[in-house]
Amino acid sequence: MPLNNDLSLKNFPKNSEAEILHVPKHSLLAPLGLRKGKKIKILSSQAFNGPLVVEIEGRQIAVAKDIAAKILVRHEVSAHAAI
């Protein structure tokens, strides 16, 4: 169960930035840049159980919602908010 600011990518709010904490073993995720420790921005969630569109390393990637539900992320606090 997620703690504090940890959520599945599927449930993360649009236009939020996050740090990836856990990625399931899947042959296509790592080559797309979806790896533990990477920063990610949630751009949109498509209707009718369509994919999430995320930005990672300057690229936009569509992630199926069933896979996004298995990716654990934490809210990325900006440097300005930490001061």
OpenMM code with the backbone's topology and positions (N, CA, C; nanometers):
from openmm import Vec3, app, unit

residues = "MET PRO LEU ASN ASN ASP LEU SER LEU LYS ASN PHE PRO LYS ASN SER GLU ALA GLU ILE LEU HIS VAL PRO LYS HIS SER LEU LEU ALA PRO LEU GLY LEU ARG LYS GLY LYS LYS ILE LYS ILE LEU SER SER GLN ALA PHE ASN GLY PRO LEU VAL VAL GLU ILE GLU GLY ARG GLN ILE ALA VAL ALA LYS ASP ILE ALA ALA LYS ILE LEU VAL ARG HIS GLU VAL SER ALA HIS ALA ALA ILE".split()
positions = [
    Vec3(0.0848, -0.1183, 0.0000),
    Vec3(0.0000, 0.0000, 0.0000),
    Vec3(0.0892, 0.1245, 0.0000),
    Vec3(0.0610, 0.2230, -0.0854),
    Vec3(0.1421, 0.3437, -0.0913),
    Vec3(0.1380, 0.4213, 0.0403),
    Vec3(0.2487, 0.4843, 0.0738),
    Vec3(0.2583, 0.5649, 0.1943),
    Vec3(0.2809, 0.7106, 0.1576),
    Vec3(0.2339, 0.8011, 0.2433),
    Vec3(0.2563, 0.9443, 0.2280),
    Vec3(0.2187, 0.9929, 0.0889),
    Vec3(0.3181, 1.0396, 0.0125),
    Vec3(0.2935, 1.0946, -0.1202),
    Vec3(0.3103, 0.9911, -0.2309),
    Vec3(0.3202, 0.8629, -0.1956),
    Vec3(0.3417, 0.7576, -0.2941),
    Vec3(0.2073, 0.7111, -0.3498),
    Vec3(0.1971, 0.7045, -0.4824),
    Vec3(0.0751, 0.6620, -0.5506),
    Vec3(0.1121, 0.5825, -0.6738),
    Vec3(0.0143, 0.5120, -0.7284),
    Vec3(0.0387, 0.4507, -0.8584),
    Vec3(0.0330, 0.5619, -0.9625),
    Vec3(0.1049, 0.5444, -1.0695),
    Vec3(0.1052, 0.6422, -1.1778),
    Vec3(-0.0362, 0.6643, -1.2307),
    Vec3(-0.1155, 0.5601, -1.2347),
    Vec3(-0.2533, 0.5699, -1.2845),
    Vec3(-0.3362, 0.6696, -1.2038),
    Vec3(-0.3122, 0.6797, -1.0745),
    Vec3(-0.3909, 0.7666, -0.9869),
    Vec3(-0.3277, 0.9028, -0.9619),
    Vec3(-0.2163, 0.9298, -1.0269),
    Vec3(-0.1475, 1.0561, -1.0035),
    Vec3(-0.2160, 1.1680, -1.0809),
    Vec3(-0.2266, 1.2875, -1.0226),
    Vec3(-0.2980, 1.3968, -1.0900),
    Vec3(-0.2267, 1.4477, -1.2150),
    Vec3(-0.3066, 1.4906, -1.3107),
    Vec3(-0.2571, 1.5495, -1.4358),
    Vec3(-0.1745, 1.6745, -1.4043),
    Vec3(-0.0751, 1.7004, -1.4866),
    Vec3(0.0159, 1.8151, -1.4746),
    Vec3(0.1025, 1.8099, -1.3492),
    Vec3(0.1167, 1.6926, -1.2902),
    Vec3(0.2023, 1.6762, -1.1731),
    Vec3(0.3356, 1.6159, -1.2150),
    Vec3(0.4379, 1.6481, -1.1377),
    Vec3(0.5687, 1.5878, -1.1593),
    Vec3(0.5941, 1.4877, -1.0483),
    Vec3(0.6591, 1.3793, -1.0842),
    Vec3(0.6802, 1.2713, -0.9883),
    Vec3(0.8160, 1.2063, -1.0114),
    Vec3(0.8586, 1.1321, -0.9100),
    Vec3(0.9777, 1.0480, -0.9199),
    Vec3(0.9304, 0.9036, -0.9192),
    Vec3(0.9826, 0.8240, -1.0093),
    Vec3(0.9448, 0.6830, -1.0158),
    Vec3(1.0145, 0.6071, -0.9032),
    Vec3(0.9341, 0.5344, -0.8243),
    Vec3(0.9868, 0.4555, -0.7131),
    Vec3(0.9968, 0.3079, -0.7466),
    Vec3(0.9042, 0.2585, -0.8280),
    Vec3(0.9012, 0.1160, -0.8617),
    Vec3(0.8402, 0.0989, -1.0005),
    Vec3(0.9031, 0.0153, -1.0801),
    Vec3(0.8526, -0.0190, -1.2136),
    Vec3(0.8480, -0.1706, -1.2228),
    Vec3(0.7350, -0.2281, -1.2661),
    Vec3(0.7299, -0.3740, -1.2798),
    Vec3(0.8235, -0.4209, -1.3903),
    Vec3(0.8650, -0.5445, -1.3802),
    Vec3(0.9498, -0.6014, -1.4853),
    Vec3(0.8658, -0.6183, -1.6107),
    Vec3(0.9026, -0.5455, -1.7127),
    Vec3(0.8324, -0.5501, -1.8409),
    Vec3(0.9350, -0.5133, -1.9465),
    Vec3(0.9448, -0.5899, -2.0496),
    Vec3(1.0520, -0.5737, -2.1481),
    Vec3(1.0527, -0.4388, -2.2186),
    Vec3(0.9398, -0.3683, -2.2228),
    Vec3(0.9349, -0.2425, -2.2968),
    Vec3(0.9518, -0.1181, -2.2105),
    Vec3(0.9405, -0.1287, -2.0798),
    Vec3(0.9401, -0.0098, -1.9955),
    Vec3(1.0775, 0.0555, -1.9825),
    Vec3(1.1808, -0.0208, -1.9540),
    Vec3(1.3146, 0.0367, -1.9367),
    Vec3(1.3646, 0.1067, -2.0633),
    Vec3(1.3502, 0.0470, -2.1829),
    Vec3(1.3954, 0.1169, -2.3032),
    Vec3(1.3210, 0.2485, -2.3293),
    Vec3(1.1995, 0.2613, -2.2741),
    Vec3(1.1235, 0.3857, -2.2885),
    Vec3(1.1668, 0.4910, -2.1868),
    Vec3(1.2545, 0.4535, -2.0942),
    Vec3(1.3014, 0.5468, -1.9930),
    Vec3(1.2285, 0.5360, -1.8612),
    Vec3(1.1331, 0.4454, -1.8518),
    Vec3(1.0568, 0.4284, -1.7281),
    Vec3(1.1360, 0.3397, -1.6326),
    Vec3(1.2207, 0.4052, -1.5511),
    Vec3(1.3073, 0.3348, -1.4570),
    Vec3(1.3019, 0.4026, -1.3210),
    Vec3(1.3313, 0.3267, -1.2186),
    Vec3(1.3353, 0.3790, -1.0822),
    Vec3(1.4290, 0.4995, -1.0749),
    Vec3(1.3830, 0.6053, -1.0075),
    Vec3(1.4639, 0.7253, -0.9891),
    Vec3(1.4436, 0.8324, -1.0945),
    Vec3(1.3819, 0.7984, -1.2067),
    Vec3(1.3604, 0.8956, -1.3139),
    Vec3(1.2480, 0.9916, -1.2779),
    Vec3(1.2585, 1.1145, -1.3280),
    Vec3(1.1548, 1.2156, -1.3096),
    Vec3(1.0568, 1.2053, -1.4257),
    Vec3(0.9285, 1.2228, -1.3935),
    Vec3(0.8237, 1.2048, -1.4924),
    Vec3(0.7158, 1.3101, -1.4706),
    Vec3(0.6517, 1.3538, -1.5783),
    Vec3(0.5396, 1.4481, -1.5687),
    Vec3(0.4177, 1.3842, -1.6335),
    Vec3(0.3052, 1.3886, -1.5639),
    Vec3(0.1813, 1.3321, -1.6157),
    Vec3(0.1132, 1.4407, -1.6986),
    Vec3(0.0982, 1.4173, -1.8295),
    Vec3(0.0409, 1.5171, -1.9192),
    Vec3(-0.1094, 1.5019, -1.9354),
    Vec3(-0.1571, 1.3787, -1.9536),
    Vec3(-0.3012, 1.3589, -1.9729),
    Vec3(-0.3391, 1.2138, -1.9491),
    Vec3(-0.4688, 1.1955, -1.9307),
    Vec3(-0.5264, 1.0622, -1.9163),
    Vec3(-0.6369, 1.0514, -2.0204),
    Vec3(-0.6207, 0.9622, -2.1152),
    Vec3(-0.7156, 0.9502, -2.2248),
    Vec3(-0.8453, 0.8831, -2.1788),
    Vec3(-0.9543, 0.9224, -2.2396),
    Vec3(-1.0872, 0.8707, -2.2044),
    Vec3(-1.1035, 0.7243, -2.2454),
    Vec3(-1.2097, 0.6637, -2.1942),
    Vec3(-1.2486, 0.5268, -2.2296),
    Vec3(-1.1372, 0.4259, -2.2032),
    Vec3(-1.0746, 0.4403, -2.0869),
    Vec3(-0.9674, 0.3504, -2.0441),
    Vec3(-0.8466, 0.3529, -2.1381),
    Vec3(-0.8295, 0.4659, -2.2058),
    Vec3(-0.7132, 0.4840, -2.2920),
    Vec3(-0.5880, 0.5055, -2.2081),
    Vec3(-0.4742, 0.5245, -2.2716),
    Vec3(-0.3478, 0.5346, -2.1984),
    Vec3(-0.3291, 0.6686, -2.1278),
    Vec3(-0.2315, 0.6702, -2.0382),
    Vec3(-0.1823, 0.7951, -1.9809),
    Vec3(-0.0721, 0.8438, -2.0735),
    Vec3(-0.0625, 0.9735, -2.0907),
    Vec3(0.0477, 1.0300, -2.1672),
    Vec3(0.1381, 1.1000, -2.0666),
    Vec3(0.2643, 1.0598, -2.0654),
    Vec3(0.3610, 1.1146, -1.9712),
    Vec3(0.4807, 1.1700, -2.0473),
    Vec3(0.5536, 1.2573, -1.9811),
    Vec3(0.6776, 1.3093, -2.0379),
    Vec3(0.7924, 1.2641, -1.9495),
    Vec3(0.8925, 1.2063, -2.0138),
    Vec3(1.0121, 1.1631, -1.9427),
    Vec3(1.1323, 1.1908, -2.0323),
    Vec3(1.2309, 1.2579, -1.9771),
    Vec3(1.3521, 1.2938, -2.0515),
    Vec3(1.3190, 1.3652, -2.1819),
    Vec3(1.2184, 1.4543, -2.1785),
    Vec3(1.1823, 1.5337, -2.2953),
    Vec3(1.1004, 1.4614, -2.4007),
    Vec3(1.0638, 1.3360, -2.3748),
    Vec3(0.9838, 1.2584, -2.4709),
    Vec3(0.8456, 1.2317, -2.4135),
    Vec3(0.7457, 1.2299, -2.5012),
    Vec3(0.6110, 1.1930, -2.4596),
    Vec3(0.5891, 1.0451, -2.4880),
    Vec3(0.5347, 0.9753, -2.3879),
    Vec3(0.5145, 0.8308, -2.3976),
    Vec3(0.3733, 0.7984, -2.3516),
    Vec3(0.3060, 0.7098, -2.4228),
    Vec3(0.1747, 0.6603, -2.3808),
    Vec3(0.1959, 0.5320, -2.3011),
    Vec3(0.1311, 0.5258, -2.1841),
    Vec3(0.1434, 0.4091, -2.0961),
    Vec3(0.0034, 0.3545, -2.0701),
    Vec3(-0.0173, 0.2276, -2.1003),
    Vec3(-0.1477, 0.1647, -2.0758),
    Vec3(-0.1831, 0.1769, -1.9277),
    Vec3(-0.3115, 0.2001, -1.8998),
    Vec3(-0.3530, 0.2211, -1.7608),
    Vec3(-0.3293, 0.0994, -1.6728),
    Vec3(-0.3393, -0.0211, -1.7269),
    Vec3(-0.3136, -0.1391, -1.6433),
    Vec3(-0.1667, -0.1463, -1.6020),
    Vec3(-0.0771, -0.1004, -1.6881),
    Vec3(0.0652, -0.0955, -1.6531),
    Vec3(0.0917, 0.0228, -1.5602),
    Vec3(0.0290, 0.1375, -1.5883),
    Vec3(0.0463, 0.2561, -1.5032),
    Vec3(0.0035, 0.2282, -1.3598),
    Vec3(-0.0943, 0.1405, -1.3421),
    Vec3(-0.1415, 0.1059, -1.2074),
    Vec3(-0.0339, 0.0330, -1.1274),
    Vec3(0.0644, -0.0256, -1.1956),
    Vec3(0.1703, -0.1018, -1.1289),
    Vec3(0.2989, -0.0218, -1.1107),
    Vec3(0.3017, 0.1013, -1.1616),
    Vec3(0.4186, 0.1881, -1.1474),
    Vec3(0.3945, 0.2795, -1.0277),
    Vec3(0.4832, 0.2725, -0.9293),
    Vec3(0.4690, 0.3521, -0.8077),
    Vec3(0.5525, 0.4789, -0.8206),
    Vec3(0.4904, 0.5931, -0.7922),
    Vec3(0.5585, 0.7221, -0.8025),
    Vec3(0.5384, 0.8019, -0.6743),
    Vec3(0.6239, 0.9019, -0.6576),
    Vec3(0.6129, 0.9935, -0.5433),
    Vec3(0.6125, 1.1355, -0.5974),
    Vec3(0.5295, 1.2195, -0.5374),
    Vec3(0.5203, 1.3594, -0.5771),
    Vec3(0.6587, 1.4230, -0.5705),
    Vec3(0.6968, 1.4885, -0.6768),
    Vec3(0.8265, 1.5547, -0.6849),
    Vec3(0.8107, 1.6965, -0.6315),
    Vec3(0.8766, 1.7264, -0.5202),
    Vec3(0.8699, 1.8596, -0.4609),
    Vec3(0.9740, 1.9466, -0.5291),
    Vec3(0.9297, 2.0623, -0.5797),
    Vec3(1.0235, 2.1514, -0.6485),
    Vec3(1.1183, 2.2150, -0.5477),
    Vec3(1.2306, 2.2637, -0.5955),
    Vec3(1.3305, 2.3262, -0.5090),
    Vec3(1.2727, 2.4497, -0.4403),
    Vec3(1.1838, 2.5229, -0.5089),
    Vec3(1.1234, 2.6425, -0.4508),
    Vec3(1.0321, 2.6074, -0.3338),
    Vec3(0.9609, 2.4966, -0.3434),
    Vec3(0.8686, 2.4564, -0.2374),
    Vec3(0.9433, 2.4089, -0.1136),
    Vec3(1.0654, 2.3619, -0.1311),
    Vec3(1.1425, 2.3091, -0.0191),
    Vec3(1.2055, 2.4198, 0.0650),
    Vec3(1.2123, 2.5406, 0.0108),
    Vec3(1.2768, 2.6523, 0.0826),
    Vec3(1.1824, 2.7108, 0.1847),
] * unit.nanometer
topology = app.Topology()
chain = topology.addChain("A")
for resn in residues:
    res = topology.addResidue(resn, chain)
    for name in ("N", "CA", "C"):
        topology.addAtom(name, app.Element.getBySymbol(name[0]), res)
